[in-house]
Amino acid sequence: MKLLLTLGALAGAAAATHELMALAYNPKQLASGACPTVDTVRDDLAVLAKYTNEVRIYSVKDCNQGEPVLRAMEGTDWKIQLGLWVNKNDDVYEKDNAELIRLAGVFDFKKHVTAVIVGNEAIYR
């Protein structure tokens, strides 16, 4: 529901430009908190396609969201900015970093990844 409300608020801006450059995206299921599947990500991307073809996630390891998002993008023109989370617990970053390296061995990042963003949220805090 929040996704639809947010998209409704963006509709005016998107209508003026016909497309937004990118949107921040958390593929966890809002109501249940369930981790994403490739199918749920594909459903989300179908809704978001009216507004953009690029998303940003803030962690590749949290809920193992990196892999289903990248899998859902296979065979499409979707792009992604992958995030690595940084906080006071170095283990969180280390797990994200290890997952990023693993994903780089599984997927061709040149096809879909436009950026890897490390720790910018920590700067805000």
C-alpha positions in Angstrom: 0.0 0.0 0.0 2.8 2.4 0.9 4.4 1.7 -2.5 1.3 2.7 -4.3 0.9 5.9 -2.2 4.5 6.8 -2.9 4.1 6.1 -6.6 0.9 8.2 -6.6 2.8 11.1 -5.2 5.6 10.7 -7.8 3.1 10.4 -10.7 3.0 14.2 -11.2 6.8 14.5 -11.3 7.1 11.5 -13.6 4.4 12.7 -15.9 6.4 15.9 -16.4 9.6 14.1 -17.4 8.0 10.7 -18.4 10.6 8.9 -16.4 12.6 9.2 -13.2 16.3 8.5 -13.2 16.1 5.9 -10.5 14.2 5.0 -7.3 15.3 3.7 -4.0 13.9 0.2 -3.5 13.6 -2.2 -0.7 12.3 -5.6 -2.0 11.2 -6.9 1.4 7.4 -7.5 1.5 6.0 -4.6 3.5 3.1 -6.3 5.2 4.9 -9.5 6.3 8.5 -8.5 6.3 9.2 -11.5 4.1 12.4 -11.6 2.1 12.0 -11.2 -1.6 11.7 -13.9 -4.2 12.5 -13.4 -7.9 8.7 -13.4 -8.6 7.9 -10.7 -6.0 10.7 -8.6 -7.4 9.4 -9.1 -10.9 6.0 -8.0 -9.8 7.4 -4.9 -8.2 9.5 -4.0 -11.2 6.4 -4.3 -13.4 4.7 -1.6 -11.2 7.8 0.6 -11.1 8.4 0.3 -14.9 6.0 3.2 -15.5 8.4 5.5 -13.6 11.9 4.2 -14.1 14.1 1.3 -15.2 16.7 1.7 -12.5 16.5 1.1 -8.7 18.9 1.3 -5.8 19.0 -1.2 -2.9 20.8 -0.3 0.3 22.2 -3.8 1.1 22.9 -6.9 -0.9 23.0 -9.1 2.1 20.1 -7.9 4.2 17.4 -10.5 3.5 19.7 -11.8 0.7 18.0 -9.2 -1.6 20.9 -8.8 -4.0 20.4 -12.1 -5.8 16.7 -12.1 -6.4 16.8 -8.5 -7.6 19.6 -9.3 -10.0 17.9 -12.5 -11.2 14.6 -10.6 -11.8 16.5 -8.2 -14.0 18.0 -10.9 -16.2 16.9 -10.5 -19.8 15.6 -7.0 -19.2 17.0 -3.5 -19.6 16.7 -2.8 -15.8 19.7 -1.3 -14.0 20.6 -1.3 -10.4 22.8 0.5 -7.9 23.9 -1.9 -5.3 24.4 -0.7 -1.7 26.7 -2.0 1.0 25.5 -1.1 4.5 27.9 0.4 7.0 27.3 0.9 10.7 29.1 0.5 14.0 29.1 -3.3 13.5 31.9 -4.1 11.1 30.4 -7.6 10.6 27.5 -6.1 8.7 29.8 -4.5 6.2 32.0 -7.6 5.9 28.9 -9.7 5.1 27.7 -7.3 2.5 31.1 -7.0 1.0 31.5 -10.8 0.8 28.0 -11.1 -0.8 28.9 -8.4 -3.4 32.0 -10.4 -4.3 30.0 -13.6 -4.6 27.3 -11.9 -6.7 30.0 -10.5 -9.0 31.1 -14.0 -9.7 27.6 -15.1 -10.5 26.2 -12.2 -12.5 27.7 -10.0 -15.3 27.6 -6.7 -13.5 28.3 -4.8 -16.8 24.7 -5.6 -17.9 22.8 -4.3 -14.9 24.9 -2.6 -12.2 25.5 1.1 -12.7 27.1 1.8 -9.2 28.1 0.2 -6.0 27.4 2.6 -3.2 29.2 2.0 0.1 28.0 3.5 3.4 26.5 6.8 2.4 23.7 6.3 4.9 26.3 6.2 7.7 27.3 9.7 6.6 23.7 11.0 7.3 23.8 9.5 10.7 
